[in-house]
Amino acid sequence: MIDNRLLEVINKTDIGCLPYYGMMPSLIRERDYKFGIEIGVLMGGHAKAMLDNTNLSLLIGIDPYKMYEQDIWGVEDQEGFDNIYEFAMGRLDHERYEHLRMTSDEAYSLLFDDEYDFVFIDGLHTYGQIKKDLDNYSKIIRKGGVIACHDYNHESFPLLTNAIDEFAGRHNTKVNVYEFHTIYMDKTW
């Protein structure tokens, strides 16, 4: 059960993230994308914005809701993450949404035979994991699709920016910077 303190954090996060919530729905509508993946669902606000504002046929959310560090988002234990999971699934109770409660590595092993229009990566923010997510998930995004990420050029995550820039350089693709530390890259290879 979500307590009032955490509900307040969720509401502030949703309000504060409105610019961030706009990029993907806009791209999805503009390009008529139908199948996508979001890595790092947390409270479900961004996934809800994509579902509410597009004609997506299927959005797959990936998030293990596992505690990696103390006191993130005001959550102090695994029970808190379980409560956030229940809250997010309640707001994402949608016929066009499927959730995989596992790590992005585990989910990739289930999804690697399919092809998607986009991936939005906002999961574990370590250099190694972002690099792995970019490499893995770019393989299942169709040519003409989009690879997007959050927290680019964010002062708290300089190594995440390095991993994205290295990936873009290897694939000779442009990093398109949007509001609220959000970027996307067109898959041209």
N, C-alpha and C positions, 0 to 999 in steps of 0.2 A: 504494500500500500504506500502511495506517495504521500509524504507529510507536507504540511503547508510551506515549510522552508524550501523544500525541493521544488514544489509547485511554483513558488515564486521565482526560483532560478530558471525553471523551464520557461515561464512566461517572459522573463527578461531576455532570455536567450532568443526566443522566437522573435520578439520585437527588435532586438539588436541585430538580428541576422537577416532582416528583410532584404537588404541589398544583395546579400549572398544567396538568398533563396531565389533571386530573379534570373540569374544567368542561364541555368540549365533549362528551366521551363521555356525560356525564350528560344534557345537553340533547338530544343526538341520540337517546338511548334514550327519554327522557321524551316527546319530540315525534315519534318514529318517523320521523326524517329519513332519506332514502335517498341524496341526492346533494349533495356538498359540495366545497368548494375550500379549500385551505390555501396561502396565499402566504407563503413563507419556510419551507422545510422543514429546511434545514441538516442536522442529524445524523439526522433522521427519528424521533426519540423521540415527539414529539407525534402525528405521523401514525400511527405504529405503535399508540399508545394508542387512537386513534380506531378504527382497523381491528380491533384485538384485542378491544375492549370494546363494540362496537355491531354492528348489522346493516346498516350502510351498504351500498348497492349499488355506489357508486362514490365514491372520493375522488380528486380531481385535485390533485396537488401542483405548485406553481410555484416554481422557484428556479433562477436561472442558474448558481449555483455559480461566480460571477465575483468576483475579488478587487477590492474597492472601496477598501480601506484596508489598510495594513501591520499585521501581527501581531494580527489578530482571532482569538480562540480559539486562539492559539498557532500560527496558520498564517501563514507568511511569504511565500508565493508562490502562483502559480496552480496549480502542481502539487499543493500542499497541498489546495486546494479541489477539484481533480479527485479526489484520494484520498478526501475526505469524501463527494463525490458517489457514488463507488463503494461506500463503506461504507453510506451511507444507502439506496442502491438494493438492496443485499444484504439489509438488514433490512426493506425494504418490498417485497420480491419477493412480491407478493400479487395474485391475480386481480382484486381489487376496487380496485386502485390504479393510477393512470396518472400519469406524471410528464412535465411540460413543462419542459425545461431551457432557460428563456428568462426574460426580465424579465416582470413582471406586466403591463406595457403591451403587450408583444408577445403574451402569452397572451390578454389581453382581446380582442384583435383576432380571435382564433380562437374564443373562447367566447361572444361577445356575442349570438349568436342563440339560445342555450339558456337554461334557467332552472334554478336550483339552490335547495336548502333553506338553505344557509348558506355564508358565507365566513369564514375565520379569517385575519386579516391580521397577519403578524409578519415582514414583509419589510424593505426598505430604510426606515430610521427617520428620514428627513428629513421636514420639514413638507410640502414640495411633493409628495413621493411618497405619503405617507400620505393626504393630501387627495385626490390623484388616484385612489388605490386605493379609498378610500371612495366617491367619486363614481362611478367606473366600475363596480365590482363590486356596489354596491347596486342598480344597474339590472338585474342578472341574478339577483338574489335574489328569490324569489317573496314576495308579501305573506304574512305569517305566518312568514316565515323569520327568520334571525338574521344579523347582521353583528357579528363579534367581533374583538377586537384584543388584542394583548399589549403590555406595557410602559406602560400607562396610569398616570399619576402616578408614574412612575419618575424619580428625580432626574436621571438621565442624559439623559432625553428629554422635556424640558418642552414643546417645540414639537409633539411627537406628541400630547400630551394636549390642547393647544390645538386642533389640527386635529380631533380626535375630538369635543371639546365644541362646536366650531363646526358640525360636521356634524349632531350631535344637535339643536342649536338650530334649524338650518334645517329639519329634518324633524320637529320637535316630538316627539322620542322620548327616552325615559329611558336613561341610561347605567347599566346594572346592573353594579356593581363586584363582582368575585370575588377570590379569593386570588391572590397572586403577580402583581399588577399586570395582571390579566386582566379584560376587560369584554365585555359583549355588549349589543346593542341589538336590540329586536324591530322588524322592518320592518312598519309599519302603514300605509304610504302606497302 
